[in-house]
Amino acid sequence: MKKLSLTLAHSLFLVAGLAWYLISGKNTVRSHRALVYFFCNSGGRFNDWFSRLISLRSAPLNLTSKTGVLGDMSGAEGQSALRQLNEKGYVNFERALPADACERLMQFALRTPANIRPMDGEVHSGKVRAAIYEENMPEAVRYDYAVNDLLANLDVQTLLSDRSLLALAEMYLGARPRFDVLSMWWHTNFHSQPDSEAAQFYHFDLDRLKWIKVFIYLTDVGPHDGPHSFIEGSHGPEGIPRSLLSKGYVRLTDEEVLSHYGAQREIRFAAPKGTIIVEDTRGLHKGNAVSGNSRLILQLQLSNSLFGGAYPKARFPKEVSPELNLMTREAGDVYRAYL
């Protein structure tokens, strides 16, 4: 009886939240909680069903080119990437971002204030403090850059207008992609233990209905430098066991995760700077704790809808690169989150 009551309540919250989103373009906390509830109780099948409905109503992007930082996604290379993404939940493009772009983004990170916040075991004042990251003198485990600062960066704008990213996302999502959840951060060796606030325990994301995240290493990432980890195949329907989903939208220990999947399913991405990992983070993933050099990573997300979690509004600056200006005029809905 309790389960039925919960399901009915979450159904109402979801329908009301969806209606409000369609009217206002804004998400509610309750509708996002309802989305998490139905994901956990359906093994992800609710999201798959909803995504099929979105695909039926989605018009193709009709990109004139599908070539970019990932290569040419129009032929066999694109189909190979799509196949691995579907089967394993990730695809890795080593040294895909040119070295000069990595260096410019690194210099941006070294001169731009980032937000640092208390981590596990620290006093939480509710305030976020800004600081410049200094190599070998970290003040926190994690430094997060403001989205508006990222949107004003020309190299980020180039990636947001990249046709290969858009093409692969559209193929995987089965719908026109929408950019959102843009971020860039440092992970440092300020603490020696994994930190849940810094996403260093296994978890699944549920920002949207269906999405891919694009992780770009801007530093060389060795085994001790906080490599990203993913559980291969955990992104699919019933990919996460009900015993873990029953815990809800929480962080999970390595022991909880590996006791089910085994160590052979854990993929650790130790890779050189410029490496791009395209991943369905509905699957279990984490950033490992850093004991060596700090790791700088840029993240883009492409989703089939902006319905889901609520994020603070961010906007493109008045002047953007010619490539991004063209894309926003040709496919404004793809960039709606930042217009």
C-alpha positions as a Python dict, from the first residue, in 0.01 Angstrom:
ca = {
    (1, 'M'): (0, 0, 0),
    (2, 'K'): (285, 237, 85),
    (3, 'K'): (452, 166, -251),
    (4, 'L'): (127, 240, -435),
    (5, 'S'): (82, 568, -248),
    (6, 'L'): (438, 672, -327),
    (7, 'T'): (395, 586, -694),
    (8, 'L'): (73, 786, -718),
    (9, 'A'): (228, 1086, -544),
    (10, 'H'): (536, 1081, -765),
    (11, 'S'): (315, 1041, -1073),
    (12, 'L'): (132, 1360, -981),
    (13, 'F'): (457, 1545, -914),
    (14, 'L'): (599, 1428, -1246),
    (15, 'V'): (295, 1525, -1452),
    (16, 'A'): (264, 1862, -1278),
    (17, 'G'): (636, 1928, -1316),
    (18, 'L'): (632, 1832, -1684),
    (19, 'A'): (335, 2063, -1747),
    (20, 'W'): (516, 2347, -1570),
    (21, 'Y'): (832, 2277, -1772),
    (22, 'L'): (640, 2288, -2101),
    (23, 'I'): (480, 2619, -2001),
    (24, 'S'): (775, 2794, -1837),
    (25, 'G'): (1087, 2604, -1942),
    (26, 'K'): (1170, 2559, -1572),
    (27, 'N'): (1218, 2240, -1372),
    (28, 'T'): (1097, 2169, -1019),
    (29, 'V'): (1266, 1982, -736),
    (30, 'R'): (964, 1755, -689),
    (31, 'S'): (944, 1650, -1055),
    (32, 'H'): (1316, 1569, -1052),
    (33, 'R'): (1269, 1357, -739),
    (34, 'A'): (985, 1182, -918),
    (35, 'L'): (1212, 1115, -1215),
    (36, 'V'): (1469, 959, -983),
    (37, 'Y'): (1196, 750, -820),
    (38, 'F'): (1073, 607, -1150),
    (39, 'F'): (1426, 547, -1275),
    (40, 'C'): (1520, 351, -963),
    (41, 'N'): (1196, 153, -957),
    (42, 'S'): (1202, 63, -1326),
    (43, 'G'): (1570, -16, -1364),
    (44, 'G'): (1592, 274, -1608),
    (45, 'R'): (1315, 151, -1838),
    (46, 'F'): (1096, 452, -1758),
    (47, 'N'): (1362, 681, -1905),
    (48, 'D'): (1391, 460, -2213),
    (49, 'W'): (1016, 471, -2269),
    (50, 'F'): (1001, 850, -2227),
    (51, 'S'): (1300, 892, -2459),
    (52, 'R'): (1131, 692, -2734),
    (53, 'L'): (841, 939, -2722),
    (54, 'I'): (1085, 1228, -2756),
    (55, 'S'): (1253, 1059, -3054),
    (56, 'L'): (920, 1028, -3235),
    (57, 'R'): (872, 1406, -3218),
    (58, 'S'): (1233, 1507, -3290),
    (59, 'A'): (1338, 1656, -3624),
    (60, 'P'): (1692, 1578, -3746),
    (61, 'L'): (1967, 1838, -3722),
    (62, 'N'): (2066, 1802, -4090),
    (63, 'L'): (2430, 1886, -4025),
    (64, 'T'): (2620, 1980, -4341),
    (65, 'S'): (2932, 1825, -4188),
    (66, 'K'): (2984, 1566, -3916),
    (67, 'T'): (3359, 1615, -3887),
    (68, 'G'): (3528, 1768, -3587),
    (69, 'V'): (3732, 1696, -3279),
    (70, 'L'): (3618, 1330, -3270),
    (71, 'G'): (3693, 1272, -3638),
    (72, 'D'): (3437, 1205, -3912),
    (73, 'M'): (3115, 1074, -3759),
    (74, 'S'): (2936, 1037, -4095),
    (75, 'G'): (3070, 694, -4189),
    (76, 'A'): (3229, 382, -4044),
    (77, 'E'): (3414, 574, -3773),
    (78, 'G'): (3090, 717, -3641),
    (79, 'Q'): (2911, 383, -3652),
    (80, 'S'): (3196, 218, -3463),
    (81, 'A'): (3181, 486, -3192),
    (82, 'L'): (2803, 454, -3170),
    (83, 'R'): (2822, 76, -3143),
    (84, 'Q'): (3069, 90, -2854),
    (85, 'L'): (2867, 361, -2681),
    (86, 'N'): (2555, 147, -2704),
    (87, 'E'): (2725, -174, -2595),
    (88, 'K'): (2973, -55, -2332),
    (89, 'G'): (2844, 288, -2233),
    (90, 'Y'): (3159, 478, -2328),
    (91, 'V'): (3399, 548, -2613),
    (92, 'N'): (3748, 689, -2573),
    (93, 'F'): (3918, 927, -2820),
    (94, 'E'): (4281, 957, -2712),
    (95, 'R'): (4457, 1291, -2775),
    (96, 'A'): (4154, 1419, -2969),
    (97, 'L'): (4173, 1781, -2850),
    (98, 'P'): (4480, 1952, -2998),
    (99, 'A'): (4766, 2037, -2763),
    (100, 'D'): (4736, 2411, -2827),
    (101, 'A'): (4369, 2409, -2721),
    (102, 'C'): (4460, 2213, -2406),
    (103, 'E'): (4728, 2471, -2325),
    (104, 'R'): (4495, 2767, -2374),
    (105, 'L'): (4233, 2609, -2150),
    (106, 'M'): (4500, 2534, -1891),
    (107, 'Q'): (4610, 2899, -1891),
    (108, 'F'): (4246, 3005, -1857),
    (109, 'A'): (4216, 2778, -1552),
    (110, 'L'): (4533, 2917, -1394),
    (111, 'R'): (4421, 3281, -1417),
    (112, 'T'): (4044, 3252, -1359),
    (113, 'P'): (3894, 3238, -1008),
    (114, 'A'): (3718, 2911, -930),
    (115, 'N'): (3468, 2820, -660),
    (116, 'I'): (3579, 2599, -374),
    (117, 'R'): (3342, 2453, -121),
    (118, 'P'): (3374, 2240, 194),
    (119, 'M'): (3419, 1869, 134),
    (120, 'D'): (3358, 1565, 353),
    (121, 'G'): (3454, 1624, 716),
    (122, 'E'): (3488, 2001, 675),
    (123, 'V'): (3268, 2270, 828),
    (124, 'H'): (2984, 2361, 592),
    (125, 'S'): (2903, 2731, 619),
    (126, 'G'): (2675, 2730, 316),
    (127, 'K'): (2905, 2977, 143),
    (128, 'V'): (3116, 2914, -165),
    (129, 'R'): (3454, 3085, -175),
    (130, 'A'): (3639, 3193, -490),
    (131, 'A'): (4011, 3130, -527),
    (132, 'I'): (4277, 3101, -797),
    (133, 'Y'): (4412, 2748, -826),
    (134, 'E'): (4785, 2740, -755),
    (135, 'E'): (4989, 2441, -862),
    (136, 'N'): (5133, 2244, -569),
    (137, 'M'): (4944, 2467, -320),
    (138, 'P'): (4580, 2351, -334),
    (139, 'E'): (4332, 2490, -82),
    (140, 'A'): (4062, 2230, -151),
    (141, 'V'): (3992, 1895, -314),
    (142, 'R'): (3787, 2053, -591),
    (143, 'Y'): (3784, 2385, -777),
    (144, 'D'): (3478, 2457, -997),
    (145, 'Y'): (3470, 2726, -1266),
    (146, 'A'): (3165, 2945, -1322),
    (147, 'V'): (2955, 2845, -1622),
    (148, 'N'): (2935, 3203, -1751),
    (149, 'D'): (3315, 3222, -1754),
    (150, 'L'): (3330, 2898, -1952),
    (151, 'L'): (3068, 3018, -2201),
    (152, 'A'): (3282, 3325, -2273),
    (153, 'N'): (3589, 3112, -2355),
    (154, 'L'): (3657, 3077, -2729),
    (155, 'D'): (3788, 2720, -2703),
    (156, 'V'): (3475, 2614, -2515),
    (157, 'Q'): (3264, 2788, -2781),
    (158, 'T'): (3449, 2593, -3049),
    (159, 'L'): (3363, 2266, -2874),
    (160, 'L'): (2999, 2370, -2832),
    (161, 'S'): (2976, 2421, -3208),
    (162, 'D'): (3167, 2102, -3295),
    (163, 'R'): (2977, 1899, -3556),
    (164, 'S'): (3127, 1563, -3460),
    (165, 'L'): (3006, 1597, -3100),
    (166, 'L'): (2659, 1697, -3218),
    (167, 'A'): (2647, 1413, -3471),
    (168, 'L'): (2748, 1138, -3227),
    (169, 'A'): (2509, 1274, -2964),
    (170, 'E'): (2219, 1282, -3209),
    (171, 'M'): (2287, 924, -3319),
    (172, 'Y'): (2303, 795, -2963),
    (173, 'L'): (2011, 995, -2824),
    (174, 'G'): (1788, 935, -3125),
    (175, 'A'): (1687, 1301, -3102),
    (176, 'R'): (1815, 1655, -3143),
    (177, 'P'): (2071, 1711, -2868),
    (178, 'R'): (2061, 2000, -2622),
    (179, 'F'): (2377, 2134, -2461),
    (180, 'D'): (2367, 2192, -2085),
    (181, 'V'): (2547, 2103, -1758),
    (182, 'L'): (2872, 2261, -1874),
    (183, 'S'): (3151, 2254, -1616),
    (184, 'M'): (3526, 2249, -1561),
    (185, 'W'): (3710, 2160, -1243),
    (186, 'W'): (4034, 2063, -1076),
    (187, 'H'): (4069, 1761, -851),
    (188, 'T'): (4370, 1788, -621),
    (189, 'N'): (4553, 1582, -358),
    (190, 'F'): (4436, 1818, -80),
    (191, 'H'): (4277, 1512, 88),
    (192, 'S'): (4416, 1162, 59),
    (193, 'Q'): (4077, 989, 93),
    (194, 'P'): (3790, 974, -159),
    (195, 'D'): (3536, 1255, -117),
    (196, 'S'): (3164, 1223, -188),
    (197, 'E'): (3125, 1600, -238),
    (198, 'A'): (3385, 1579, -515),
    (199, 'A'): (3205, 1282, -681),
    (200, 'Q'): (3487, 1043, -586),
    (201, 'F'): (3248, 760, -495),
    (202, 'Y'): (3054, 557, -749),
    (203, 'H'): (2720, 704, -851),
    (204, 'F'): (2486, 741, -1147),
    (205, 'D'): (2377, 1076, -1288),
    (206, 'L'): (2015, 1161, -1350),
    (207, 'D'): (2011, 1522, -1463),
    (208, 'R'): (1792, 1449, -1766),
    (209, 'L'): (1599, 1168, -1936),
    (210, 'K'): (1879, 1058, -2170),
    (211, 'W'): (2217, 1220, -2225),
    (212, 'I'): (2586, 1175, -2285),
    (213, 'K'): (2865, 1348, -2102),
    (214, 'V'): (3186, 1451, -2277),
    (215, 'F'): (3488, 1449, -2044),
    (216, 'I'): (3801, 1619, -2179),
    (217, 'Y'): (4132, 1569, -1999),
    (218, 'L'): (4326, 1896, -1998),
    (219, 'T'): (4617, 1745, -1804),
    (220, 'D'): (4795, 1413, -1838),
    (221, 'V'): (4613, 1171, -1608),
    (222, 'G'): (4817, 882, -1474),
    (223, 'P'): (4705, 605, -1235),
    (224, 'H'): (4761, 830, -930),
    (225, 'D'): (4619, 1151, -1081),
    (226, 'G'): (4249, 1081, -1023),
    (227, 'P'): (4155, 892, -1340),
    (228, 'H'): (3788, 874, -1427),
    (229, 'S'): (3636, 527, -1375),
    (230, 'F'): (3327, 368, -1530),
    (231, 'I'): (3153, 33, -1485),
    (232, 'E'): (3126, -109, -1834),
    (233, 'G'): (2770, -192, -1939),
    (234, 'S'): (2603, -43, -1631),
    (235, 'H'): (2426, 220, -1844),
    (236, 'G'): (2166, -10, -2002),
    (237, 'P'): (1821, -123, -1888),
    (238, 'E'): (1864, -309, -1559),
    (239, 'G'): (2234, -226, -1588),
    (240, 'I'): (2240, -133, -1220),
    (241, 'P'): (2103, -406, -990),
    (242, 'R'): (1789, -333, -790),
    (243, 'S'): (1986, -394, -470),
    (244, 'L'): (2189, -80, -548),
    (245, 'L'): (1904, 122, -699),
    (246, 'S'): (1697, 58, -386),
    (247, 'K'): (1945, 276, -198),
    (248, 'G'): (1830, 571, -408),
    (249, 'Y'): (2027, 859, -557),
    (250, 'V'): (2336, 811, -337),
    (251, 'R'): (2711, 756, -347),
    (252, 'L'): (2826, 394, -340),
    (253, 'T'): (3147, 241, -209),
    (254, 'D'): (3386, 45, -428),
    (255, 'E'): (3303, -265, -225),
    (256, 'E'): (2929, -233, -294),
    (257, 'V'): (2986, -184, -666),
    (258, 'L'): (3268, -430, -735),
    (259, 'S'): (3108, -709, -531),
    (260, 'H'): (2833, -712, -795),
    (261, 'Y'): (3024, -639, -1117),
    (262, 'G'): (3372, -768, -1046),
    (263, 'A'): (3695, -576, -1102),
    (264, 'Q'): (3705, -672, -1471),
    (265, 'R'): (3409, -442, -1546),
    (266, 'E'): (3580, -138, -1393),
    (267, 'I'): (3741, 80, -1663),
    (268, 'R'): (3999, 334, -1541),
    (269, 'F'): (4084, 603, -1792),
    (270, 'A'): (4450, 685, -1732),
    (271, 'A'): (4526, 881, -2048),
    (272, 'P'): (4719, 1180, -2188),
    (273, 'K'): (4584, 1534, -2201),
    (274, 'G'): (4353, 1597, -2494),
    (275, 'T'): (4177, 1264, -2442),
    (276, 'I'): (3799, 1283, -2481),
    (277, 'I'): (3575, 1029, -2309),
    (278, 'V'): (3216, 1021, -2433),
    (279, 'E'): (3004, 839, -2177),
    (280, 'D'): (2647, 763, -2078),
    (281, 'T'): (2677, 853, -1710),
    (282, 'R'): (2350, 682, -1631),
    (283, 'G'): (2603, 406, -1575),
    (284, 'L'): (2805, 394, -1254),
    (285, 'H'): (3112, 617, -1257),
    (286, 'K'): (3339, 824, -1036),
    (287, 'G'): (3654, 1031, -1029),
    (288, 'N'): (3925, 855, -830),
    (289, 'A'): (4094, 1036, -543),
    (290, 'V'): (4414, 1216, -643),
    (291, 'S'): (4739, 1117, -474),
    (292, 'G'): (4970, 1246, -748),
    (293, 'N'): (4929, 1544, -981),
    (294, 'S'): (4612, 1753, -992),
    (295, 'R'): (4366, 1676, -1271),
    (296, 'L'): (4189, 1940, -1482),
    (297, 'I'): (3882, 1828, -1673),
    (298, 'L'): (3626, 2002, -1895),
    (299, 'Q'): (3276, 1853, -1917),
    (300, 'L'): (3004, 1906, -2175),
    (301, 'Q'): (2665, 1739, -2171),
    (302, 'L'): (2423, 1676, -2457),
    (303, 'S'): (2069, 1565, -2366),
    (304, 'N'): (1753, 1473, -2554),
    (305, 'S'): (1552, 1717, -2340),
    (306, 'L'): (1617, 1980, -2074),
    (307, 'F'): (1344, 1833, -1853),
    (308, 'G'): (1488, 1702, -1526),
    (309, 'G'): (1710, 1869, -1268),
    (310, 'A'): (1711, 2244, -1208),
    (311, 'Y'): (2029, 2443, -1271),
    (312, 'P'): (2106, 2814, -1229),
    (313, 'K'): (2063, 3011, -1551),
    (314, 'A'): (2377, 3089, -1748),
    (315, 'R'): (2405, 3278, -2077),
    (316, 'F'): (2637, 3322, -2371),
    (317, 'P'): (2808, 3661, -2387),
    (318, 'K'): (2683, 3910, -2646),
    (319, 'E'): (2975, 3832, -2876),
    (320, 'V'): (3051, 3468, -2959),
    (321, 'S'): (3271, 3296, -3216),
    (322, 'P'): (3152, 3294, -3580),
    (323, 'E'): (3105, 2915, -3568),
    (324, 'L'): (2889, 2927, -3257),
    (325, 'N'): (2696, 3227, -3388),
    (326, 'L'): (2613, 3028, -3702),
    (327, 'M'): (2503, 2724, -3502),
    (328, 'T'): (2283, 2924, -3265),
    (329, 'R'): (2108, 3078, -3567),
    (330, 'E'): (2065, 2744, -3746),
    (331, 'A'): (1973, 2533, -3441),
    (332, 'G'): (1883, 2763, -3154),
    (333, 'D'): (1699, 2488, -2966),
    (334, 'V'): (2028, 2300, -2924),
    (335, 'Y'): (2163, 2596, -2721),
    (336, 'R'): (1842, 2703, -2548),
    (337, 'A'): (1992, 2651, -2202),
    (338, 'Y'): (2239, 2933, -2266),
    (339, 'L'): (2039, 3178, -2483),
}
